[in-house]
Amino acid sequence: MHQVEDLITLFNGQFAASFNTRLVRGEHEPLYLPANSHTPYHQVIFAHGYYASALHEIAHWCLAGAKRRELEDYGYWYCPDGRDAVQQAEFEKVEIKPQAIEWGLCAAAGKAFRVSTDNLNGVEPDRAAFSRAVQAQALSYLANGFPPRARQFMQCLQQFYATPILSPANFTLEPAHVL
């Protein structure tokens, strides 16, 4: 049901012309690359062909402003897996909004969502607290409006997958979200 090729086609159909941006299947870590002399379009590169990775990277792109979209990986610092408590807190602070958008994208596609603290080899994060923070942001977006590109792509996904309009029920924390 959820084929990454469909996601690529849908994203590129929505944004290749209007934002000169394409969703690209990557072989390694995800990355955002602005257009350059070798590639005339911006690339949202997702990891290993994973559908969930694509939605997560799309969420980051939907949140990034015009200036950020001119910078590799939007100009953000990234500390890989193995973060200490301070680094993990910083990571989680900047991941709340993209993961809330990702949750909306997942719901629009009729796909299960699970928050990610992305720190398997570092300090043990408070998954329940982070999950509640992502949920609160998703519900705020639902009430006040998702960012425009996120909203546009959610509508595209809803049409393609024939899913209903999003509601608070789409953002319920299940026990699996907080394990």
HUQUIQUI-V988233 format. One record per pair of residues at least 24 apart in sequence whose C-alpha atoms are under 7 Angstrom apart, sorted by the first residue. I is the first residue (numbers start at 1). J is the second residue. Records with the same first field share a line. If there is no record, write none. Layout:
# HUQUIQUI-V988233
I=J, J
This chain:
# HUQUIQUI-V988233
4=49, 51
25=49
31=73
32=72, 73, 74
33=72, 73
34=69, 70, 71, 72
55=102, 105
56=99, 102
59=98, 101, 102, 150
60=98
62=147, 149, 150
63=98, 147
81=118, 119, 120, 121, 122
82=119, 120, 121, 122
83=119, 122, 123
84=122, 123
85=123
92=117
96=133, 134, 137
97=134, 137
99=134
100=134, 135, 137, 138
101=138, 150
105=154
107=170
108=154, 157, 158, 163, 166
109=157, 158, 161, 163
110=163
114=177
115=177
127=178, 179
128=178
131=177, 178
135=171
139=168, 171
